[in-house]
């Protein structure tokens, strides 16, 4: 692949249905600075920052992220439906976009990129606030729900960042006015009305992450009752604002997974079968899902996933 022209990289991404662009590596520092300013100004709740964003203040993380060129990739992702049998009924529960095989997909795409570009590009995964970088460059725009939207894909995308020490022609520039909102957000309040937890505010654009059901569903502790009352029953995360968003109309995809958890398997995942190890068949189903360690792992159900599963199966109206 002749990556010096950049056209080969675009062809690689287009062949796979991805969106790609690259920028001067200085955008990484700009993104870290922006996150820290929001935290210092009190715009981000202290507890939310500590739980989800404290890594951005680690000088070692920033040092590892320094690079000559940043390659941004948007990989379209669908929501996924999984069937669970419980108490004589089958329940369809949903994983919103990006949760299925989130971390494995980074490694797979990186390996594919390396194989396609040979020894020239030498890309590595970039650990940085990718949504902020995407907003600063115009690669994505923000909805009022603070989710990143990529033109043509909507919010059903997994953002990926790769670092390279190679100069690539045609680097994009940073937006002069910073991250941009969707045009639809100027007069639309659909996500504000749809949010069951009041995380999306009328008086400011930055959402209140400390109220977001997604944040609660990814963390230990008490789960708000609104999680079990979501119109779309999710195992983790929340789809309320994305489903209501006009910018997602016709773009959000839902795919059914082949995994079906039988009643005895569901009972095990709920912690109702003692400390016995999972059956090989159950362990294989879990492995195939490729979920992160906050949900399932091959040695049994984690407490967060077990709590969420119980909420969706046992306490829904």
C-alpha positions as CSV (number, residue, x, y, z in Angstrom):
1,X,0.0,0.0,0.0
2,X,1.4,3.4,-1.0
3,X,0.4,5.3,2.2
4,X,2.5,8.3,1.3
5,X,-0.3,9.7,-0.9
6,X,-3.0,9.1,1.7
7,X,-5.4,7.8,-1.0
8,X,-4.5,4.2,-0.1
9,X,-5.6,4.8,3.5
10,X,-8.9,6.2,2.3
11,X,-9.4,3.3,0.0
12,X,-8.7,0.9,2.8
13,X,-11.3,2.6,5.0
14,X,-13.8,2.9,2.3
15,X,-13.5,-0.8,1.4
16,X,-14.4,-1.7,5.0
17,X,-17.2,0.9,5.4
18,X,-15.2,3.1,7.8
19,X,-14.7,6.9,7.9
20,X,-11.1,8.1,8.2
21,X,-9.2,11.3,8.5
22,X,-5.8,12.4,10.0
23,X,-4.5,15.4,11.8
24,X,-1.4,17.0,13.3
25,X,-0.5,15.3,16.5
26,X,-0.7,18.5,18.4
27,X,-4.5,18.1,18.6
28,X,-3.8,15.5,21.3
29,X,-2.4,18.0,23.7
30,X,-5.3,20.4,22.9
31,X,-7.8,17.7,23.7
32,X,-6.2,16.9,27.0
33,X,-6.1,20.6,27.9
34,X,-9.7,21.1,27.0
35,X,-10.8,18.2,29.3
36,X,-8.7,19.5,32.2
37,X,-10.1,23.1,31.8
38,X,-13.7,21.8,31.9
39,X,-12.8,19.9,35.1
40,X,-11.0,22.9,36.7
41,X,-14.0,25.2,35.9
42,X,-16.4,22.8,37.6
43,X,-18.3,22.0,34.4
44,X,-17.7,18.3,35.0
45,X,-19.0,16.8,38.3
46,X,-16.0,15.9,40.5
47,X,-17.3,12.4,41.2
48,X,-17.9,11.7,37.5
49,X,-14.5,13.0,36.6
50,X,-12.8,10.9,39.2
51,X,-14.6,7.8,38.1
52,X,-14.4,8.1,34.3
53,X,-11.9,10.8,33.3
54,X,-9.2,10.9,36.0
55,X,-6.9,9.1,33.6
56,X,-6.7,12.2,31.4
57,X,-4.7,13.9,34.2
58,X,-1.9,11.3,34.2
59,X,1.2,12.8,32.7
60,X,2.4,9.3,31.7
61,X,-0.8,8.9,29.6
62,X,-0.2,12.2,27.8
63,X,3.5,11.3,27.2
64,X,2.5,8.0,25.6
65,X,0.0,9.8,23.4
66,X,2.4,12.3,21.9
67,X,2.7,11.6,18.2
68,X,3.4,13.3,14.9
69,X,0.1,12.4,13.3
70,X,-3.3,11.2,14.6
71,X,-5.5,9.0,12.5
72,X,-9.2,9.0,13.4
73,X,-11.4,6.2,12.4
74,X,-15.2,5.8,12.7
75,X,-16.4,2.2,12.6
76,X,-20.1,1.8,12.3
77,X,-21.7,-0.3,15.0
78,X,-25.1,-1.7,15.6
79,X,-27.0,-2.3,18.8
80,X,-27.3,-6.1,19.6
81,X,-30.2,-8.1,21.0
82,X,-29.5,-11.1,23.3
83,X,-32.3,-13.5,24.5
84,X,-32.5,-14.6,28.1
85,X,-34.9,-17.2,29.4
86,X,-36.2,-16.5,32.9
87,X,-39.1,-17.7,34.9
88,X,-40.8,-19.3,31.9
89,X,-40.4,-16.4,29.5
90,X,-37.8,-15.2,26.9
91,X,-36.7,-11.6,27.2
92,X,-34.9,-9.6,24.5
93,X,-32.2,-7.4,26.2
94,X,-30.1,-5.0,24.2
95,X,-26.5,-4.0,24.2
96,X,-26.3,-0.4,22.7
97,X,-23.7,0.2,20.0
98,X,-20.0,-0.3,20.9
99,X,-20.5,-2.6,23.9
100,X,-20.2,-5.9,22.0
101,X,-16.5,-6.8,21.6
102,X,-15.5,-3.2,22.2
103,X,-11.9,-3.8,23.2
104,X,-11.2,-6.7,20.9
105,X,-12.3,-4.7,18.0
106,X,-9.6,-2.1,18.6
107,X,-7.0,-4.8,18.3
108,X,-8.5,-6.4,15.3
109,X,-8.8,-3.1,13.3
110,X,-5.2,-2.2,14.3
111,X,-3.9,-5.6,13.1
112,X,-5.8,-5.1,9.8
113,X,-4.4,-1.6,9.4
114,X,-0.8,-2.9,10.1
115,X,-1.2,-5.8,7.6
116,X,-2.5,-3.4,4.9
117,X,0.2,-0.8,5.3
118,X,3.2,-3.0,5.9
119,X,6.2,-1.4,7.6
120,X,5.6,2.2,6.5
121,X,2.8,3.5,8.8
122,X,3.7,1.6,12.0
123,X,0.5,2.7,13.7
124,X,-0.3,2.1,17.4
125,X,-3.4,2.6,19.4
126,X,-3.9,6.1,20.8
127,X,-5.0,6.5,24.4
128,X,-6.6,9.9,24.4
129,X,-10.0,11.6,24.7
130,X,-11.0,10.6,21.2
131,X,-14.5,12.2,21.3
132,X,-12.9,15.5,22.2
133,X,-10.3,15.1,19.4
134,X,-13.1,14.2,16.9
135,X,-15.0,17.3,18.0
136,X,-12.0,19.7,17.8
137,X,-11.3,18.5,14.3
138,X,-14.8,18.4,13.0
139,X,-14.5,14.7,12.4
140,X,-17.7,14.4,14.5
141,X,-20.2,16.8,15.9
142,X,-21.9,16.7,19.3
143,X,-25.6,16.1,19.9
144,X,-27.1,17.8,22.9
145,X,-26.9,14.4,24.5
146,X,-23.1,14.9,24.2
147,X,-22.7,11.8,22.1
148,X,-20.5,12.0,19.0
149,X,-22.2,11.9,15.6
150,X,-20.4,11.1,12.4
151,X,-22.0,12.2,9.2
152,X,-23.8,9.3,7.5
153,X,-23.4,7.1,10.5
154,X,-25.2,8.9,13.2
155,X,-24.2,8.0,16.8
156,X,-23.8,4.3,16.1
157,X,-20.1,4.4,15.7
158,X,-17.0,3.3,17.6
159,X,-14.3,6.0,17.4
160,X,-10.8,4.8,17.1
161,X,-7.5,6.7,17.2
162,X,-4.1,5.6,16.0
163,X,-0.8,7.3,16.4
164,X,2.0,7.3,13.8
165,X,5.3,9.1,13.4
166,X,4.8,9.4,9.7
167,X,3.9,12.7,8.1
168,X,0.7,12.1,6.0
169,X,-0.3,14.6,3.4
170,X,-3.7,16.3,3.6
171,X,-3.9,16.7,7.4
172,X,-7.1,18.3,8.5
173,X,-7.1,21.4,10.6
174,X,-8.7,22.1,14.0
175,X,-12.0,24.0,14.0
176,X,-11.5,27.7,15.0
177,X,-14.6,27.7,17.2
178,X,-14.0,24.3,18.8
179,X,-16.5,21.4,18.7
180,X,-19.7,21.9,16.8
181,X,-23.2,20.9,17.6
182,X,-25.5,19.1,15.3
183,X,-27.7,21.5,13.2
184,X,-30.7,19.7,14.5
185,X,-29.9,20.6,18.1
186,X,-30.6,24.3,17.5
187,X,-34.4,23.9,17.8
188,X,-34.8,20.3,18.9
189,X,-35.3,19.1,22.5
190,X,-36.1,15.4,21.7
191,X,-33.2,14.0,23.7
192,X,-33.9,16.3,26.7
193,X,-37.5,15.1,26.8
194,X,-36.5,11.4,26.3
195,X,-33.8,11.3,29.0
196,X,-35.4,9.5,32.0
197,X,-32.8,10.8,34.5
198,X,-32.5,14.5,33.7
199,X,-28.9,14.2,32.5
200,X,-29.6,16.5,29.5
201,X,-30.1,20.1,30.6
202,X,-32.0,23.0,29.0
203,X,-29.7,25.6,30.5
204,X,-26.3,24.3,29.2
205,X,-25.0,22.1,26.4
206,X,-22.6,20.0,28.5
207,X,-24.7,17.1,29.8
208,X,-24.7,16.2,33.5
209,X,-22.8,12.9,33.4
210,X,-23.4,12.3,37.1
211,X,-27.1,11.7,36.4
212,X,-26.7,9.6,33.2
213,X,-28.0,6.1,33.5
214,X,-25.2,4.8,31.3
215,X,-22.7,5.9,33.9
216,X,-24.7,4.3,36.7
217,X,-25.0,1.0,34.7
218,X,-21.2,0.9,34.2
219,X,-20.4,1.4,37.9
220,X,-20.9,-0.4,41.2
221,X,-23.4,0.9,43.6
222,X,-27.2,1.5,43.6
223,X,-28.9,1.5,40.2
224,X,-31.6,4.1,39.7
225,X,-35.0,2.7,39.2
226,X,-35.3,4.4,35.9
227,X,-32.9,1.9,34.4
228,X,-35.4,-0.9,34.8
229,X,-38.2,1.3,33.3
230,X,-36.4,2.1,30.0
231,X,-38.5,1.6,26.9
232,X,-35.7,-0.5,25.4
233,X,-34.5,-2.9,28.0
234,X,-30.7,-2.7,28.0
235,X,-28.1,-4.8,29.8
236,X,-25.8,-1.9,30.1
237,X,-26.0,1.7,28.9
238,X,-29.1,3.5,27.8
239,X,-30.5,4.1,24.3
240,X,-33.3,6.6,25.2
241,X,-31.6,9.7,23.8
242,X,-30.2,8.0,20.7
243,X,-33.5,6.5,19.8
244,X,-35.3,9.8,20.1
245,X,-32.7,11.8,18.2
246,X,-33.9,12.9,14.7
247,X,-30.3,12.9,13.5
248,X,-30.3,9.1,14.0
249,X,-33.4,8.5,11.9
250,X,-32.8,5.5,9.6
251,X,-29.2,5.1,10.9
252,X,-29.4,3.2,14.1
253,X,-29.1,-0.5,13.3
254,X,-30.2,-3.4,15.5
255,X,-28.8,-7.0,15.0
256,X,-29.9,-10.1,16.8
257,X,-27.1,-12.3,18.2
258,X,-27.3,-16.1,18.0
259,X,-26.6,-16.5,21.7
260,X,-29.7,-17.6,23.7
261,X,-29.2,-18.0,27.4
262,X,-31.4,-20.9,28.7
263,X,-33.2,-20.6,32.1
264,X,-30.5,-22.5,34.0
265,X,-27.8,-20.3,32.5
266,X,-29.7,-17.1,33.3
267,X,-30.1,-18.4,36.8
268,X,-26.4,-18.9,37.1
269,X,-25.7,-15.4,35.8
270,X,-28.1,-14.0,38.4
271,X,-26.0,-15.7,41.1
272,X,-28.7,-18.2,42.0
273,X,-26.6,-21.4,41.6
274,X,-23.9,-20.9,44.2
275,X,-20.2,-20.8,43.5
276,X,-20.1,-23.6,41.0
277,X,-18.0,-22.8,38.0
278,X,-19.8,-22.0,34.7
279,X,-20.6,-24.9,32.3
280,X,-18.3,-24.9,29.3
281,X,-21.2,-24.0,27.0
282,X,-22.0,-20.9,29.1
283,X,-18.3,-19.9,29.2
284,X,-18.2,-20.2,25.4
285,X,-21.2,-18.0,25.0
286,X,-19.7,-15.4,27.3
287,X,-16.3,-15.6,25.5
288,X,-18.0,-15.1,22.1
289,X,-19.7,-11.9,23.3
290,X,-16.3,-10.3,24.1
291,X,-17.8,-8.0,26.7
292,X,-15.5,-6.1,29.0
293,X,-14.9,-7.1,32.6
294,X,-17.6,-4.8,33.9
295,X,-20.2,-7.1,32.5
296,X,-19.2,-10.8,32.0
297,X,-16.0,-12.7,32.2
298,X,-15.2,-16.4,31.6
299,X,-15.1,-17.3,35.3
300,X,-18.6,-16.1,36.1
301,X,-20.8,-13.0,36.3
302,X,-19.4,-9.8,37.6
303,X,-21.4,-7.9,40.2
304,X,-22.3,-5.0,37.8
305,X,-23.6,-7.3,35.1
306,X,-25.5,-9.4,37.7
307,X,-27.2,-6.3,39.2
308,X,-28.1,-5.0,35.7
309,X,-29.5,-8.3,34.6
310,X,-31.6,-8.6,37.7
311,X,-33.0,-5.1,37.2
312,X,-34.0,-5.8,33.6
313,X,-35.4,-9.2,34.2
314,X,-37.0,-9.0,37.7
315,X,-38.0,-5.4,38.4
316,X,-39.3,-4.1,35.0
317,X,-43.0,-3.0,35.2
